Amino acid sequence: MTDTTPSAGSPIVEIVRVRCTAATFRDAEASLRALCAAPGGHAIRLLRSASAPHDLGLHLRSTVHAPHPIGASPLGLRIAASLRDFGSVSHSVWLDIAHPSTRQENPT
């Protein structure tokens, strides 16, 4: 199996999704909007599901500053943890395969 731990300097995208209820949706959206407005050197995009009316998503683009086994940034981990009060949360980390530091010849 190929090691997929991002190395320092690797660009990553974290995707955080929260499945809200009708009762928690507006508060979750307000919380995410406040997080998006906060400074911090990350590119953050807030999304709403086209098919599930109470699902929100957040794309967080950043660069790995130090190798980490799961690759998630401290900010991404804090965002995911803060959304647990609003519903079911999913947090995943994606590597930019076009970037030389994350390109693999034959991943298995």
LOKOLGU-58614 format. One record per atom (N, C-alpha, C, O): residue number from 1; residue in three letters; x, y, z. Coordinates in Angstrom, 1 decimal. Example, Ala and Ser with C-alpha at 12.3 -4.5 7.8 and 13.67 -1.06 7.14 Angstrom:
<pts>
+-----+-----+--------+--------+--------+
!   i !  aa !   east !  north !     up !
+-----+-----+--------+--------+--------+
!   1 ! ALA !   13.2 !   -5.7 !    7.8 !
!   1 ! ALA !   12.3 !   -4.5 !    7.8 !
!   1 ! ALA !   13.2 !   -3.3 !    7.8 !
!   1 ! ALA !   14.2 !   -3.3 !    8.5 !
!   2 ! SER !   12.8 !   -2.2 !    7.1 !
!   2 ! SER !   13.7 !   -1.1 !    7.1 !
!   2 ! SER !   12.9 !    0.0 !    7.9 !
!   2 ! SER !   13.4 !    1.1 !    8.0 !
+-----+-----+--------+--------+--------+
</pts>
This chain:
<pts>
+-----+-----+--------+--------+--------+
!   i !  aa !   east !  north !     up !
+-----+-----+--------+--------+--------+
!   1 ! MET !    0.8 !   -1.2 !    0.0 !
!   1 ! MET !    0.0 !    0.0 !    0.0 !
!   1 ! MET !    0.9 !    1.2 !    0.0 !
!   1 ! MET !    1.9 !    1.3 !    0.7 !
!   2 ! THR !    0.5 !    2.2 !   -0.8 !
!   2 ! THR !    1.3 !    3.5 !   -0.9 !
!   2 ! THR !    1.0 !    4.4 !    0.3 !
!   2 ! THR !   -0.2 !    4.5 !    0.7 !
!   3 ! ASP !    2.0 !    5.0 !    0.8 !
!   3 ! ASP !    1.9 !    6.0 !    1.9 !
!   3 ! ASP !    1.2 !    7.3 !    1.3 !
!   3 ! ASP !    1.7 !    7.8 !    0.4 !
!   4 ! THR !    0.1 !    7.7 !    1.9 !
!   4 ! THR !   -0.6 !    8.9 !    1.5 !
!   4 ! THR !   -0.6 !   10.0 !    2.5 !
!   4 ! THR !   -1.3 !   11.0 !    2.4 !
!   5 ! THR !    0.4 !    9.9 !    3.4 !
!   5 ! THR !    0.5 !   11.0 !    4.4 !
!   5 ! THR !    1.1 !   12.2 !    3.7 !
!   5 ! THR !    2.1 !   12.1 !    3.0 !
!   6 ! PRO !    0.3 !   13.3 !    3.7 !
!   6 ! PRO !    0.8 !   14.5 !    3.0 !
!   6 ! PRO !    2.1 !   15.0 !    3.7 !
!   6 ! PRO !    2.3 !   15.0 !    4.9 !
!   7 ! SER !    3.1 !   15.4 !    2.8 !
!   7 ! SER !    4.3 !   16.0 !    3.3 !
!   7 ! SER !    4.2 !   17.5 !    3.4 !
!   7 ! SER !    3.3 !   18.1 !    2.9 !
!   8 ! ALA !    5.2 !   18.1 !    4.2 !
!   8 ! ALA !    5.2 !   19.5 !    4.3 !
!   8 ! ALA !    5.2 !   20.2 !    3.0 !
!   8 ! ALA !    6.0 !   19.8 !    2.1 !
!   9 ! GLY !    4.4 !   21.2 !    2.8 !
!   9 ! GLY !    4.3 !   21.9 !    1.5 !
!   9 ! GLY !    3.2 !   21.4 !    0.6 !
!   9 ! GLY !    2.9 !   22.0 !   -0.5 !
!  10 ! SER !    2.6 !   20.2 !    0.9 !
!  10 ! SER !    1.6 !   19.6 !    0.1 !
!  10 ! SER !    0.2 !   20.4 !    0.2 !
!  10 ! SER !   -0.2 !   20.7 !    1.3 !
!  11 ! PRO !   -0.4 !   20.7 !   -0.9 !
!  11 ! PRO !   -1.7 !   21.4 !   -0.8 !
!  11 ! PRO !   -2.8 !   20.3 !   -0.5 !
!  11 ! PRO !   -2.8 !   19.2 !   -1.1 !
!  12 ! ILE !   -3.7 !   20.7 !    0.4 !
!  12 ! ILE !   -4.8 !   19.8 !    0.7 !
!  12 ! ILE !   -6.1 !   20.5 !    0.7 !
!  12 ! ILE !   -6.1 !   21.7 !    0.8 !
!  13 ! VAL !   -7.2 !   19.7 !    0.5 !
!  13 ! VAL !   -8.5 !   20.3 !    0.6 !
!  13 ! VAL !   -9.2 !   19.4 !    1.7 !
!  13 ! VAL !   -9.2 !   18.2 !    1.6 !
!  14 ! GLU !   -9.8 !   20.1 !    2.7 !
!  14 ! GLU !  -10.6 !   19.4 !    3.7 !
!  14 ! GLU !  -12.0 !   19.6 !    3.4 !
!  14 ! GLU !  -12.4 !   20.8 !    3.0 !
!  15 ! ILE !  -12.8 !   18.6 !    3.4 !
!  15 ! ILE !  -14.3 !   18.7 !    3.2 !
!  15 ! ILE !  -15.0 !   18.4 !    4.5 !
!  15 ! ILE !  -14.8 !   17.2 !    5.0 !
!  16 ! VAL !  -15.7 !   19.3 !    5.0 !
!  16 ! VAL !  -16.5 !   19.1 !    6.2 !
!  16 ! VAL !  -17.9 !   19.2 !    5.9 !
!  16 ! VAL !  -18.3 !   20.3 !    5.3 !
!  17 ! ARG !  -18.7 !   18.2 !    6.2 !
!  17 ! ARG !  -20.2 !   18.2 !    5.9 !
!  17 ! ARG !  -20.9 !   18.0 !    7.2 !
!  17 ! ARG !  -20.5 !   17.3 !    8.0 !
!  18 ! VAL !  -22.0 !   18.7 !    7.3 !
!  18 ! VAL !  -22.9 !   18.5 !    8.4 !
!  18 ! VAL !  -24.3 !   18.3 !    7.9 !
!  18 ! VAL !  -24.8 !   19.1 !    7.1 !
!  19 ! ARG !  -25.0 !   17.2 !    8.4 !
!  19 ! ARG !  -26.4 !   17.0 !    8.1 !
!  19 ! ARG !  -27.2 !   17.5 !    9.2 !
!  19 ! ARG !  -27.2 !   16.9 !   10.3 !
!  20 ! CYS !  -27.8 !   18.6 !    9.0 !
!  20 ! CYS !  -28.6 !   19.3 !   10.1 !
!  20 ! CYS !  -30.1 !   18.8 !   10.0 !
!  20 ! CYS !  -30.5 !   18.1 !    9.1 !
!  21 ! THR !  -30.8 !   19.2 !   11.1 !
!  21 ! THR !  -32.2 !   19.1 !   11.1 !
!  21 ! THR !  -32.8 !   20.5 !   10.7 !
!  21 ! THR !  -32.1 !   21.5 !   10.6 !
!  22 ! ALA !  -34.1 !   20.5 !   10.5 !
!  22 ! ALA !  -34.7 !   21.8 !   10.2 !
!  22 ! ALA !  -34.5 !   22.8 !   11.3 !
!  22 ! ALA !  -34.3 !   24.0 !   11.1 !
!  23 ! ALA !  -34.5 !   22.3 !   12.6 !
!  23 ! ALA !  -34.3 !   23.1 !   13.7 !
!  23 ! ALA !  -32.9 !   23.6 !   13.9 !
!  23 ! ALA !  -32.7 !   24.7 !   14.5 !
!  24 ! THR !  -31.9 !   22.9 !   13.4 !
!  24 ! THR !  -30.5 !   23.3 !   13.7 !
!  24 ! THR !  -29.8 !   24.0 !   12.5 !
!  24 ! THR !  -28.7 !   24.5 !   12.6 !
!  25 ! PHE !  -30.5 !   23.9 !   11.3 !
!  25 ! PHE !  -29.9 !   24.4 !   10.1 !
!  25 ! PHE !  -29.4 !   25.9 !   10.1 !
!  25 ! PHE !  -28.3 !   26.2 !    9.8 !
!  26 ! ARG !  -30.3 !   26.8 !   10.5 !
!  26 ! ARG !  -30.0 !   28.2 !   10.5 !
!  26 ! ARG !  -28.8 !   28.5 !   11.5 !
!  26 ! ARG !  -27.9 !   29.3 !   11.1 !
!  27 ! ASP !  -28.8 !   27.9 !   12.6 !
!  27 ! ASP !  -27.7 !   28.1 !   13.6 !
!  27 ! ASP !  -26.4 !   27.6 !   13.0 !
!  27 ! ASP !  -25.3 !   28.2 !   13.2 !
!  28 ! ALA !  -26.4 !   26.4 !   12.4 !
!  28 ! ALA !  -25.2 !   25.8 !   11.8 !
!  28 ! ALA !  -24.7 !   26.7 !   10.7 !
!  28 ! ALA !  -23.5 !   26.9 !   10.5 !
!  29 ! GLU !  -25.6 !   27.2 !    9.8 !
!  29 ! GLU !  -25.2 !   28.1 !    8.7 !
!  29 ! GLU !  -24.6 !   29.4 !    9.3 !
!  29 ! GLU !  -23.6 !   29.8 !    8.8 !
!  30 ! ALA !  -25.1 !   29.9 !   10.3 !
!  30 ! ALA !  -24.6 !   31.2 !   10.9 !
!  30 ! ALA !  -23.2 !   30.9 !   11.5 !
!  30 ! ALA !  -22.3 !   31.7 !   11.4 !
!  31 ! SER !  -23.0 !   29.7 !   12.1 !
!  31 ! SER !  -21.7 !   29.4 !   12.7 !
!  31 ! SER !  -20.7 !   29.2 !   11.6 !
!  31 ! SER !  -19.6 !   29.7 !   11.7 !
!  32 ! LEU !  -21.1 !   28.6 !   10.5 !
!  32 ! LEU !  -20.1 !   28.4 !    9.4 !
!  32 ! LEU !  -19.8 !   29.7 !    8.7 !
!  32 ! LEU !  -18.7 !   30.0 !    8.3 !
!  33 ! ARG !  -20.8 !   30.6 !    8.6 !
!  33 ! ARG !  -20.5 !   31.9 !    8.0 !
!  33 ! ARG !  -19.5 !   32.7 !    8.8 !
!  33 ! ARG !  -18.6 !   33.4 !    8.3 !
!  34 ! ALA !  -19.6 !   32.6 !   10.1 !
!  34 ! ALA !  -18.7 !   33.3 !   11.0 !
!  34 ! ALA !  -17.3 !   32.7 !   10.9 !
!  34 ! ALA !  -16.3 !   33.4 !   10.9 !
!  35 ! LEU !  -17.2 !   31.4 !   10.7 !
!  35 ! LEU !  -15.9 !   30.8 !   10.5 !
!  35 ! LEU !  -15.3 !   31.2 !    9.2 !
!  35 ! LEU !  -14.1 !   31.4 !    9.1 !
!  36 ! CYS !  -16.1 !   31.3 !    8.2 !
!  36 ! CYS !  -15.6 !   31.7 !    6.8 !
!  36 ! CYS !  -15.1 !   33.1 !    6.8 !
!  36 ! CYS !  -14.2 !   33.5 !    6.1 !
!  37 ! ALA !  -15.6 !   34.0 !    7.7 !
!  37 ! ALA !  -15.3 !   35.4 !    7.8 !
!  37 ! ALA !  -14.0 !   35.6 !    8.6 !
!  37 ! ALA !  -13.4 !   36.7 !    8.5 !
!  38 ! ALA !  -13.6 !   34.6 !    9.4 !
!  38 ! ALA !  -12.5 !   34.8 !   10.3 !
!  38 ! ALA !  -11.2 !   34.7 !    9.5 !
!  38 ! ALA !  -11.1 !   33.9 !    8.5 !
!  39 ! PRO !  -10.2 !   35.6 !    9.8 !
!  39 ! PRO !   -8.9 !   35.6 !    9.1 !
!  39 ! PRO !   -8.1 !   34.3 !    9.5 !
!  39 ! PRO !   -8.4 !   33.7 !   10.5 !
!  40 ! GLY !   -7.2 !   33.9 !    8.6 !
!  40 ! GLY !   -6.4 !   32.8 !    9.0 !
!  40 ! GLY !   -5.6 !   32.2 !    7.9 !
!  40 ! GLY !   -4.9 !   31.2 !    8.1 !
!  41 ! GLY !   -5.6 !   32.8 !    6.7 !
!  41 ! GLY !   -4.7 !   32.3 !    5.7 !
!  41 ! GLY !   -5.2 !   31.0 !    5.0 !
!  41 ! GLY !   -4.5 !   30.4 !    4.2 !
!  42 ! HIS !   -6.5 !   30.6 !    5.2 !
!  42 ! HIS !   -7.1 !   29.5 !    4.5 !
!  42 ! HIS !   -8.1 !   30.0 !    3.6 !
!  42 ! HIS !   -8.8 !   31.0 !    3.8 !
!  43 ! ALA !   -8.2 !   29.3 !    2.5 !
!  43 ! ALA !   -9.3 !   29.6 !    1.5 !
!  43 ! ALA !  -10.5 !   28.7 !    1.9 !
!  43 ! ALA !  -10.4 !   27.5 !    1.9 !
!  44 ! ILE !  -11.6 !   29.3 !    2.3 !
!  44 ! ILE !  -12.8 !   28.6 !    2.8 !
!  44 ! ILE !  -14.0 !   28.9 !    1.9 !
!  44 ! ILE !  -14.2 !   30.1 !    1.6 !
!  45 ! ARG !  -14.7 !   27.9 !    1.5 !
!  45 ! ARG !  -15.9 !   28.0 !    0.7 !
!  45 ! ARG !  -17.0 !   27.3 !    1.4 !
!  45 ! ARG !  -16.9 !   26.1 !    1.7 !
!  46 ! LEU !  -18.1 !   28.0 !    1.6 !
!  46 ! LEU !  -19.3 !   27.4 !    2.2 !
!  46 ! LEU !  -20.3 !   27.0 !    1.2 !
!  46 ! LEU !  -20.5 !   27.7 !    0.2 !
!  47 ! LEU !  -20.8 !   25.8 !    1.3 !
!  47 ! LEU !  -21.7 !   25.2 !    0.3 !
!  47 ! LEU !  -23.0 !   24.7 !    1.0 !
!  47 ! LEU !  -23.0 !   24.4 !    2.1 !
!  48 ! ARG !  -24.1 !   24.7 !    0.2 !
!  48 ! ARG !  -25.3 !   24.1 !    0.6 !
!  48 ! ARG !  -25.7 !   23.0 !   -0.4 !
!  48 ! ARG !  -25.5 !   23.2 !   -1.6 !
!  49 ! SER !  -26.2 !   21.9 !    0.1 !
!  49 ! SER !  -26.5 !   20.8 !   -0.8 !
!  49 ! SER !  -27.6 !   21.1 !   -1.7 !
!  49 ! SER !  -28.6 !   21.8 !   -1.4 !
!  50 ! ALA !  -27.5 !   20.7 !   -3.0 !
!  50 ! ALA !  -28.6 !   20.9 !   -4.0 !
!  50 ! ALA !  -29.7 !   19.9 !   -3.8 !
!  50 ! ALA !  -30.8 !   20.1 !   -4.3 !
!  51 ! SER !  -29.4 !   18.8 !   -3.2 !
!  51 ! SER !  -30.3 !   17.7 !   -3.1 !
!  51 ! SER !  -30.9 !   17.4 !   -1.7 !
!  51 ! SER !  -31.9 !   16.8 !   -1.5 !
!  52 ! ALA !  -30.1 !   17.8 !   -0.6 !
!  52 ! ALA !  -30.6 !   17.6 !    0.7 !
!  52 ! ALA !  -30.7 !   19.0 !    1.4 !
!  52 ! ALA !  -29.7 !   19.6 !    1.7 !
!  53 ! PRO !  -31.9 !   19.5 !    1.6 !
!  53 ! PRO !  -32.1 !   20.9 !    2.0 !
!  53 ! PRO !  -31.4 !   21.3 !    3.3 !
!  53 ! PRO !  -31.3 !   22.5 !    3.5 !
!  54 ! HIS !  -31.1 !   20.4 !    4.2 !
!  54 ! HIS !  -30.5 !   20.8 !    5.5 !
!  54 ! HIS !  -29.0 !   20.4 !    5.6 !
!  54 ! HIS !  -28.5 !   20.3 !    6.7 !
!  55 ! ASP !  -28.4 !   20.1 !    4.5 !
!  55 ! ASP !  -27.0 !   19.7 !    4.5 !
!  55 ! ASP !  -26.1 !   20.9 !    4.1 !
!  55 ! ASP !  -26.4 !   21.6 !    3.2 !
!  56 ! LEU !  -25.1 !   21.1 !    4.9 !
!  56 ! LEU !  -24.1 !   22.2 !    4.6 !
!  56 ! LEU !  -22.7 !   21.6 !    4.4 !
!  56 ! LEU !  -22.4 !   20.5 !    5.0 !
!  57 ! GLY !  -21.9 !   22.2 !    3.6 !
!  57 ! GLY !  -20.6 !   21.7 !    3.4 !
!  57 ! GLY !  -19.6 !   22.9 !    3.5 !
!  57 ! GLY !  -20.0 !   24.1 !    3.3 !
!  58 ! LEU !  -18.4 !   22.6 !    3.7 !
!  58 ! LEU !  -17.3 !   23.6 !    3.8 !
!  58 ! LEU !  -16.1 !   23.0 !    3.2 !
!  58 ! LEU !  -15.6 !   21.9 !    3.5 !
!  59 ! HIS !  -15.5 !   23.7 !    2.2 !
!  59 ! HIS !  -14.2 !   23.3 !    1.6 !
!  59 ! HIS !  -13.1 !   24.2 !    2.2 !
!  59 ! HIS !  -13.3 !   25.4 !    2.1 !
!  60 ! LEU !  -12.1 !   23.6 !    2.7 !
!  60 ! LEU !  -11.0 !   24.4 !    3.3 !
!  60 ! LEU !   -9.7 !   24.0 !    2.6 !
!  60 ! LEU !   -9.3 !   22.9 !    2.7 !
!  61 ! ARG !   -9.2 !   25.0 !    1.9 !
!  61 ! ARG !   -7.9 !   24.7 !    1.1 !
!  61 ! ARG !   -6.8 !   25.3 !    2.0 !
!  61 ! ARG !   -6.8 !   26.4 !    2.5 !
!  62 ! SER !   -5.7 !   24.5 !    2.1 !
!  62 ! SER !   -4.6 !   24.9 !    2.9 !
!  62 ! SER !   -3.3 !   24.1 !    2.4 !
!  62 ! SER !   -3.4 !   23.3 !    1.5 !
!  63 ! THR !   -2.2 !   24.4 !    3.0 !
!  63 ! THR !   -1.0 !   23.8 !    2.7 !
!  63 ! THR !   -0.5 !   23.1 !    4.0 !
!  63 ! THR !   -0.5 !   23.7 !    5.1 !
!  64 ! VAL !   -0.1 !   21.9 !    3.9 !
!  64 ! VAL !    0.4 !   21.2 !    5.1 !
!  64 ! VAL !    1.8 !   21.8 !    5.5 !
!  64 ! VAL !    2.7 !   22.0 !    4.7 !
!  65 ! HIS !    1.8 !   22.2 !    6.8 !
!  65 ! HIS !    3.1 !   22.8 !    7.3 !
!  65 ! HIS !    4.0 !   21.7 !    8.0 !
!  65 ! HIS !    5.2 !   21.9 !    8.0 !
!  66 ! ALA !    3.4 !   20.6 !    8.4 !
!  66 ! ALA !    4.2 !   19.5 !    8.9 !
!  66 ! ALA !    3.4 !   18.2 !    8.6 !
!  66 ! ALA !    2.2 !   18.2 !    8.7 !
!  67 ! PRO !    4.2 !   17.1 !    8.3 !
!  67 ! PRO !    3.5 !   15.9 !    8.1 !
!  67 ! PRO !    2.6 !   15.5 !    9.2 !
!  67 ! PRO !    3.0 !   15.6 !   10.4 !
!  68 ! HIS !    1.4 !   15.0 !    9.0 !
!  68 ! HIS !    0.5 !   14.5 !   10.0 !
!  68 ! HIS !   -0.2 !   13.3 !    9.5 !
!  68 ! HIS !   -0.6 !   13.2 !    8.3 !
!  69 ! PRO !   -0.3 !   12.2 !   10.3 !
!  69 ! PRO !   -0.9 !   11.0 !    9.8 !
!  69 ! PRO !   -2.3 !   11.1 !    9.1 !
!  69 ! PRO !   -2.5 !   10.4 !    8.1 !
!  70 ! ILE !   -3.1 !   11.9 !    9.6 !
!  70 ! ILE !   -4.4 !   12.0 !    9.0 !
!  70 ! ILE !   -4.5 !   13.2 !    8.1 !
!  70 ! ILE !   -5.5 !   13.3 !    7.3 !
!  71 ! GLY !   -3.5 !   14.1 !    8.1 !
!  71 ! GLY !   -3.5 !   15.2 !    7.2 !
!  71 ! GLY !   -4.4 !   16.4 !    7.5 !
!  71 ! GLY !   -4.3 !   17.4 !    6.8 !
!  72 ! ALA !   -5.3 !   16.2 !    8.4 !
!  72 ! ALA !   -6.2 !   17.3 !    8.7 !
!  72 ! ALA !   -5.5 !   18.5 !    9.5 !
!  72 ! ALA !   -4.6 !   18.3 !   10.3 !
!  73 ! SER !   -6.0 !   19.7 !    9.1 !
!  73 ! SER !   -5.4 !   20.9 !    9.8 !
!  73 ! SER !   -6.0 !   21.1 !   11.2 !
!  73 ! SER !   -7.2 !   20.6 !   11.4 !
!  74 ! PRO !   -5.4 !   21.8 !   12.0 !
!  74 ! PRO !   -6.0 !   22.1 !   13.3 !
!  74 ! PRO !   -7.3 !   22.8 !   13.1 !
!  74 ! PRO !   -8.3 !   22.6 !   13.9 !
!  75 ! LEU !   -7.4 !   23.8 !   12.1 !
!  75 ! LEU !   -8.6 !   24.5 !   11.9 !
!  75 ! LEU !   -9.7 !   23.6 !   11.4 !
!  75 ! LEU !  -10.8 !   23.7 !   11.9 !
!  76 ! GLY !   -9.4 !   22.7 !   10.5 !
!  76 ! GLY !  -10.4 !   21.7 !   10.0 !
!  76 ! GLY !  -10.9 !   20.8 !   11.1 !
!  76 ! GLY !  -12.1 !   20.6 !   11.2 !
!  77 ! LEU !  -10.1 !   20.4 !   12.0 !
!  77 ! LEU !  -10.5 !   19.6 !   13.2 !
!  77 ! LEU !  -11.4 !   20.4 !   14.1 !
!  77 ! LEU !  -12.4 !   19.9 !   14.6 !
!  78 ! ARG !  -11.0 !   21.7 !   14.3 !
!  78 ! ARG !  -11.9 !   22.5 !   15.2 !
!  78 ! ARG !  -13.3 !   22.8 !   14.6 !
!  78 ! ARG !  -14.3 !   22.7 !   15.3 !
!  79 ! ILE !  -13.3 !   23.0 !   13.3 !
!  79 ! ILE !  -14.6 !   23.2 !   12.6 !
!  79 ! ILE !  -15.4 !   22.0 !   12.7 !
!  79 ! ILE !  -16.6 !   22.1 !   13.0 !
!  80 ! ALA !  -14.9 !   20.8 !   12.4 !
!  80 ! ALA !  -15.7 !   19.6 !   12.5 !
!  80 ! ALA !  -16.2 !   19.4 !   13.9 !
!  80 ! ALA !  -17.3 !   19.0 !   14.1 !
!  81 ! ALA !  -15.4 !   19.6 !   14.9 !
!  81 ! ALA !  -15.8 !   19.4 !   16.3 !
!  81 ! ALA !  -16.9 !   20.4 !   16.7 !
!  81 ! ALA !  -17.8 !   20.1 !   17.4 !
!  82 ! SER !  -16.8 !   21.7 !   16.2 !
!  82 ! SER !  -17.8 !   22.7 !   16.5 !
!  82 ! SER !  -19.1 !   22.4 !   15.9 !
!  82 ! SER !  -20.2 !   22.9 !   16.4 !
!  83 ! LEU !  -19.2 !   21.7 !   14.8 !
!  83 ! LEU !  -20.4 !   21.4 !   14.1 !
!  83 ! LEU !  -21.2 !   20.2 !   14.7 !
!  83 ! LEU !  -22.3 !   20.0 !   14.3 !
!  84 ! ARG !  -20.6 !   19.4 !   15.5 !
!  84 ! ARG !  -21.2 !   18.2 !   16.1 !
!  84 ! ARG !  -22.5 !   18.6 !   16.9 !
!  84 ! ARG !  -23.4 !   17.7 !   17.0 !
!  85 ! ASP !  -22.6 !   19.8 !   17.4 !
!  85 ! ASP !  -23.8 !   20.2 !   18.1 !
!  85 ! ASP !  -25.0 !   20.4 !   17.2 !
!  85 ! ASP !  -26.2 !   20.4 !   17.6 !
!  86 ! PHE !  -24.8 !   20.5 !   15.8 !
!  86 ! PHE !  -25.8 !   20.8 !   14.9 !
!  86 ! PHE !  -26.3 !   19.6 !   14.1 !
!  86 ! PHE !  -27.4 !   19.6 !   13.5 !
!  87 ! GLY !  -25.5 !   18.5 !   14.1 !
!  87 ! GLY !  -26.0 !   17.3 !   13.4 !
!  87 ! GLY !  -24.8 !   16.3 !   13.2 !
!  87 ! GLY !  -23.7 !   16.4 !   13.8 !
!  88 ! SER !  -25.0 !   15.4 !   12.3 !
!  88 ! SER !  -24.0 !   14.4 !   11.9 !
!  88 ! SER !  -22.9 !   15.0 !   11.0 !
!  88 ! SER !  -23.2 !   15.7 !   10.0 !
!  89 ! VAL !  -21.6 !   14.9 !   11.4 !
!  89 ! VAL !  -20.5 !   15.5 !   10.7 !
!  89 ! VAL !  -19.6 !   14.5 !   10.0 !
!  89 ! VAL !  -19.4 !   13.4 !   10.6 !
!  90 ! SER !  -19.2 !   14.8 !    8.8 !
!  90 ! SER !  -18.2 !   14.1 !    8.1 !
!  90 ! SER !  -17.1 !   15.0 !    7.8 !
!  90 ! SER !  -17.3 !   16.1 !    7.3 !
!  91 ! HIS !  -15.8 !   14.5 !    8.0 !
!  91 ! HIS !  -14.6 !   15.3 !    7.7 !
!  91 ! HIS !  -13.6 !   14.5 !    7.0 !
!  91 ! HIS !  -13.2 !   13.4 !    7.5 !
!  92 ! SER !  -13.3 !   14.9 !    5.8 !
!  92 ! SER !  -12.3 !   14.1 !    5.0 !
!  92 ! SER !  -11.2 !   15.1 !    4.5 !
!  92 ! SER !  -11.4 !   16.3 !    4.3 !
!  93 ! VAL !  -10.0 !   14.5 !    4.2 !
!  93 ! VAL !   -8.9 !   15.2 !    3.7 !
!  93 ! VAL !   -8.5 !   14.7 !    2.3 !
!  93 ! VAL !   -8.4 !   13.5 !    2.1 !
!  94 ! TRP !   -8.3 !   15.6 !    1.4 !
!  94 ! TRP !   -8.0 !   15.2 !    0.0 !
!  94 ! TRP !   -6.7 !   15.9 !   -0.4 !
!  94 ! TRP !   -6.4 !   17.0 !    0.0 !
!  95 ! LEU !   -5.9 !   15.1 !   -1.2 !
!  95 ! LEU !   -4.6 !   15.6 !   -1.7 !
!  95 ! LEU !   -4.8 !   16.1 !   -3.1 !
!  95 ! LEU !   -5.5 !   15.5 !   -3.9 !
!  96 ! ASP !   -4.1 !   17.1 !   -3.5 !
!  96 ! ASP !   -4.1 !   17.7 !   -4.8 !
!  96 ! ASP !   -3.2 !   16.8 !   -5.7 !
!  96 ! ASP !   -2.0 !   16.9 !   -5.6 !
!  97 ! ILE !   -3.7 !   15.9 !   -6.5 !
!  97 ! ILE !   -2.9 !   15.0 !   -7.3 !
!  97 ! ILE !   -2.1 !   15.6 !   -8.4 !
!  97 ! ILE !   -1.2 !   15.0 !   -9.0 !
!  98 ! ALA !   -2.5 !   16.9 !   -8.7 !
!  98 ! ALA !   -1.7 !   17.6 !   -9.8 !
!  98 ! ALA !   -0.4 !   18.2 !   -9.2 !
!  98 ! ALA !    0.5 !   18.5 !  -10.0 !
!  99 ! HIS !   -0.3 !   18.3 !   -7.9 !
!  99 ! HIS !    0.9 !   18.9 !   -7.3 !
!  99 ! HIS !    2.0 !   17.8 !   -7.2 !
!  99 ! HIS !    1.7 !   16.7 !   -6.8 !
! 100 ! PRO !    3.2 !   18.2 !   -7.5 !
! 100 ! PRO !    4.3 !   17.2 !   -7.5 !
! 100 ! PRO !    4.6 !   16.5 !   -6.2 !
! 100 ! PRO !    5.0 !   15.3 !   -6.2 !
! 101 ! SER !    4.3 !   17.1 !   -5.1 !
! 101 ! SER !    4.5 !   16.5 !   -3.8 !
! 101 ! SER !    3.6 !   15.4 !   -3.5 !
! 101 ! SER !    3.8 !   14.6 !   -2.6 !
! 102 ! THR !    2.4 !   15.3 !   -4.2 !
! 102 ! THR !    1.4 !   14.3 !   -3.8 !
! 102 ! THR !    1.2 !   13.3 !   -5.0 !
! 102 ! THR !    0.4 !   12.4 !   -4.9 !
! 103 ! ARG !    1.9 !   13.5 !   -6.1 !
! 103 ! ARG !    1.7 !   12.7 !   -7.3 !
! 103 ! ARG !    2.3 !   11.3 !   -7.0 !
! 103 ! ARG !    3.4 !   11.2 !   -6.4 !
! 104 ! GLN !    1.6 !   10.2 !   -7.4 !
! 104 ! GLN !    2.0 !    8.9 !   -7.2 !
! 104 ! GLN !    2.0 !    8.1 !   -8.5 !
! 104 ! GLN !    1.1 !    8.3 !   -9.3 !
! 105 ! GLU !    3.0 !    7.3 !   -8.7 !
! 105 ! GLU !    3.1 !    6.5 !  -10.0 !
! 105 ! GLU !    2.0 !    5.5 !  -10.0 !
! 105 ! GLU !    1.2 !    5.5 !  -10.9 !
! 106 ! ASN !    2.0 !    4.6 !   -9.0 !
! 106 ! ASN !    1.0 !    3.4 !   -9.1 !
! 106 ! ASN !    0.4 !    3.2 !   -7.7 !
! 106 ! ASN !    0.9 !    2.3 !   -7.0 !
! 107 ! PRO !   -0.5 !    4.0 !   -7.2 !
! 107 ! PRO !   -1.1 !    3.8 !   -5.9 !
! 107 ! PRO !   -1.8 !    2.5 !   -5.9 !
! 107 ! PRO !   -2.5 !    2.1 !   -6.8 !
! 108 ! THR !   -1.7 !    1.8 !   -4.7 !
! 108 ! THR !   -2.4 !    0.5 !   -4.6 !
! 108 ! THR !   -3.4 !    0.5 !   -3.4 !
! 108 ! THR !   -4.1 !   -0.5 !   -3.2 !
+-----+-----+--------+--------+--------+
</pts>
